[in-house]
Amino acid sequence: MKRSDKAIKAASYVAGVFSIAASMLLVVFLILSLVGLIHPRRARITLHTDSISKIYDGTPLRGSEPVISYGTLYDGHSMEIRYIPECIETGEYANAPVIVILDETGADVTAQYDITQDFGDMTVQAREIMLVSPDKSKVYDGEPLTADEVWVGGGTLAWGHTLISEGGNALILPGVEKIRPVYRILSENGADVTDQYAVTESFGDLEVLPIEITLTTESANKTYDGEKLSAPGWEHVGGKLLDGHTVVMTVTASIDDVGSVMNEGEARVTDESGKDVSFLYKFDYRFGSLEINGIPLHITTQSAQKVYDGKPLVCGKWEITKGKLKDGETIQVQEYAVCDSVGSVDNAMRFLVTDKNGRDITYRYSFTCNYGTLSIQPRAINIRTGSAQKKYDGTPLSCSTYEIISGSLCDGDRIDMACTSIVNLGYSDNYVLDCTIYRVEADGTLTDVSACYRITFDYGTLKITSG
């Protein structure tokens, strides 16, 4: 046989073997595919969990089981959860369970899938509570004032948890500071879980009050004499000093002129060694007063009267009836009372007292005045109206003339008068319907001064005859 024929036969043999092998592999692949042992490609699926949260309560927050939100498992395959996450303490965690995919025989076929994770979050929020501690106070006694009480004033602790106080601050000397308790929150097994709470603190004040004592100063008064007035006396009337302490008060107030001031002073407290401990006390001062009164001066003014004459009435006569001025001082009237109309007013005056240098020292005197009276009486005047007559003609008859038959008008005054009238035959008194007396002022204006007159009338006669 030729070499070329042998080569051809060999090649044909090898080709046949490969063809048989390929056919056998294809049959095996088809069988494995049919029983689900192999797949021609990896399946795509998406696993989803929701986001969940809760307020911290000391118990676990358990994650949720995943669901397939995209894609499907191959027939006969199932998902098995190997791990569900849990969290207890505050914070944010992934809601990421661990799963495997099994076939009918329980074999792990997870590798046959292209898995996308769409996992939510797990959040444990801090538990909100309010812790309160009330104000505490006392009066200083040399012992510390402590504050370590604290309790829940809003919200609640988780079940089995306990709030404990481990101390606080203290204050000895008078003053105020914020209460600062030291506290922890423990779980039922004694673990410190304070950081699992969102705590709002509402803490009051710690206050030590100074000891209150009441001190008084005396009062004093006198009439002005040019000398200084003071009253150094004082008394401790209320409140108790601590043992060994002594209070001393210095009264410094004084006055040397007419008026009044508080008799003020300043106190200090010392201990047995002489150290100033006034800061331990609150002084309630009840100050007296220092008062210098004006020199009493009694003055009487005289009275005056007249009949109205159109001019104001003034009377400047007065005298000191009790008391006297000091040497070198003078007194004069600064303002007089005026009566310028019918009636009466007090003859009041305002006085000015000056020293030898002309300085106003009126305030150093206390005036008691007995005022006289200024009185103006009305001016009497009698007026007679005129007379007239005529024959009847159907028109009114009147007469506006008049005559002052007693008394007189003041200079510058004038009378405006209206009288009656008649029309028919007969006669009548010429009565006055209106009479006003005016004062003509310098600028020409008129002022009604009728009330300053006492006016009486005599009447003339109006007569109408027939021929």
Sequence and secondary structure as in RCSB ss.txt:
>XXXX:A:sequence
MKRSDKAIKAASYVAGVFSIAASMLLVVFLILSLVGLIHPRRARITLHTDSISKIYDGTPLRGSEPVISYGTLYD
GHSMEIRYIPECIETGEYANAPVIVILDETGADVTAQYDITQDFGDMTVQAREIMLVSPDKSKVYDGEPLTADEV
WVGGGTLAWGHTLISEGGNALILPGVEKIRPVYRILSENGADVTDQYAVTESFGDLEVLPIEITLTTESANKTYD
GEKLSAPGWEHVGGKLLDGHTVVMTVTASIDDVGSVMNEGEARVTDESGKDVSFLYKFDYRFGSLEINGIPLHIT
TQSAQKVYDGKPLVCGKWEITKGKLKDGETIQVQEYAVCDSVGSVDNAMRFLVTDKNGRDITYRYSFTCNYGTLS
IQPRAINIRTGSAQKKYDGTPLSCSTYEIISGSLCDGDRIDMACTSIVNLGYSDNYVLDCTIYRVEADGTLTDVS
ACYRITFDYGTLKITSG
>XXXX:A:secstr
  HHHHHHHHHHHHHHHHHHHHHHHHHHHHHHHHTTS  SS EEEEEE   EEEE  SS EE    EEEE    T
T EEEEEE  EE SSEEEE   EEEEE TTS B GGGEEEEEE  EEEEE EEEEEEE  EEEE  SS EEE   
EEEES   TT EEEEEE EEE SSEEEE   EEEEE TTS B GGGEEEEEEE EEEEE EEEEEEE  EEEE  
SS B    EEEEES   TT EEEEEE   B SSEEEE  EEEEEE TT  B GGGEEEEEE  EEEEE EEEEEE
E  EEEE  SS B    EEEEE    TT EEEEEEE  B SSEEEE  EEEEEE TT  B GGGEEEEEE  EEE
EE EEEEEEE  EEEE  SS EE   EEEEEE   TTEEEEEEE EE SSEEEE  EEEEEEEEE TTS EEE G
GGEEEEEE  EEEEE  
